[in-house]
């Protein structure tokens, strides 16, 4: 399945409406040309900007991404738990980290996403809503949206998304905070990132036959 946005033509040519017998009517020609110029600014430019800034997820700006967040019913921020002022580790007055900041939050808060992080969240959310949950479609989503990774079906009501190389911190943050990767209903999702860097022995990097030193 390939998702394409059709080419939209917003051009308007009012001069086509002039009948041949009015080709020499200079005043009429001038009036229509003035209106044609107005349409090019208010009609064509407006709709081209709307497609670019709102409709197309690949180029949408902050406003457009906010609109898509409402349409797809997905928040573009996430909560940060607080540990309480007494449990925040630091030094000096107000538990400052060498006078710069704390090692933790004393109160809960909200963290926003960057523009590109929002774009990734919305794309994954879109494919999540239309996905049939199959392995081929999940792999298509990974290739199209993330450009890396593949899905392994373990045939035990669990699936594992495997990313063979390390992901950018922003992408890992999204995978941790949002449940957006396609999956069949009732199936548990595991995520394995850069397994080659996991230290262990024997097949699957097992730690003395028990498990790996990382996940």
N, C-alpha and C positions, 0 to 999 in steps of 0.2 A: 504494500500500500504506500502510495506516495501522495503527500499533501501538497497541493499547489494552490497558489493564489492567482486567479485569472487576471489577465491584463485588462485594466479598466481605462477606457478612453473618455476623458471629460471635456474634450474639445467641443466647441460650439462655433459653427460658421454661419453667422446671420446673413452674410452677403449672398449665400445661395438662395435666399428668399426673394432676391430682386428679380423681377421678370425682365425679359430681354428688352421690352419696350421702354424700360426706365434706365437703361444703361447710360444714357446721357443726362440723367437728372442729377446734377452735381450736388444740390442741397440734400436730396434724399440719400445719395451715396455717402455724403459726409455724416449725416445723422446716424446711418446704420454702422458706419465705420467707428464712430464714437461709442456706440453701444457695444460693438464687437470688442473694442479695447477694454470696456468696462467688464464685459463677461470674462475676458481672458484673465483679468486680475481677480475678480470676485468669485468666479465660477471655477475655472481650471486650477488656479493656484490654491484655492481653498481646499478642493477635494484631493488634490495631489498631496497637500500637507496633511490632510486627515488620514489618508492611506498610510503615509510615511510615519506619522507621529502617533497614530492610534490603532489603525486596523492591522497593520503588519507587525507581528510580534518581533520580527528580526530587527526592526528599526524603531519601534515605539519608544517615545520618551517617557519621562516619569508620569506625566498625566495619563498617557495611553496605558501604561502598565498598571496604574491604579484602577482604570476602567476595567481592564482585563481581570484584575484581581477580584473585582466585584462580580463580573460575569461568571468566572470560574469558581467563585465561592472559596477562595483560598487566601489566608492572611499573608501579608508581605512583611511580617515581623514575627518575633517570637519572644516569649517571656524568659527572663533571667531570674533564677531563684536567689533569694537572699539568705545569708548564713547567720545574720544577727551581728550586731556591732561587737559583742564580746568574743565572738568566734572568728573574727577577721584577723588574720595574722599580719603583723607589721611592727614597725618600730616608732618610738617617739610619740608625739602628740597625735591623737586620732588614728593610731596604728598605721602611720604612713610608711610606705616602702622606701626607705632612704629619702624621705621628704618628697617623694614624687607621687605616690598613690598606694592604695591597698593591694594586698594579695587576694582579696575577695570582696564581695558586695555585702554591706550590712543590711541592705533592704532589696526587695524584689524590684525588677525594672523591665523595660521593654527594649529589645535590640532590633534595630532596623537592618534592612539589607541594602546592598549597593544596587545600582541600576542593572548591572549584568547578572547579579545574583537573583534579582527579581525576575529577569527575563528567563533564566534557567528554571526557576520554580514554576513559572507559568507554562513553559513549554512541557515540562514533565507532567504538570497537572492536566494539561490538555490531552496528552497521550494517555494518561491514566484513565481519563473518562471515556475514551473511545477504544481502549485496548480490549482485546479478547482474552488476554491473559496467557496466550501461547508463547512458547519459547521463541519461535521465529519473529513474532511481533515485538517481544521484549528486546531482542537483539537489534531489531531495526530501530527501536527507540534509542538504544544506547549509541548506535552508530550515528543516527541523525542528530540527536541532541547533545550527546556528550563526546562523541568521537572516539570512545574507547570502551572496553569491557565486554563481557558476555554473560549469559545466564546459564546456570547448570541446574537441571532438574534432578533432584536426588530420589524421586519416586517414594518419598516417605512423608508427604504433605509438607515438605520444606523445599525451598529453592534458594540458591546462592548466587548472588551477583558478584562476579569476580572481575576486579580491575587489576590488570597485570602490572601496571605502573602506578607510582604515587600520584594522587590527585591533588590539585590545588587546595589550599586550606579552605577557601570559600566554598568549593564544591563539597568537600567533606562535611562542612558545617551544615549545608543544605540536606545532605543525606542523613545526618544525625538528627536534625530538628524537624524534618518534614517526611511523612510517609508517602512518597510520591512514585516510587518505582512500580511499574505494572506487576500485578500478581493475580492469580486466580483467587476467588473467594475462599476463605478458610485456610489458606496456605501461609505458613510462616516464611518470612524473608530474612535471610542472612546476607551480610555484605562482607566481602573479603577484599582488602586493598593491599596491593603490592605483596603477594605471598612470597615472592622470591627473597624478600628481606626478612622473613620470619626465620629465626634460628631454631634448628631442631635436627633430629636424626631420622634415618630410615624414610620410607615413603610418606609423603604429606608432611614432612618436617616434624614428625612426632618427637616429643620430648621423652625419650626413654620409653616409648610405647604408650604414653599416656595422653600427650597433647603437645601443642606448640608453645613456644615461649612468647608468642604474640598472636594477634587476631586481626 
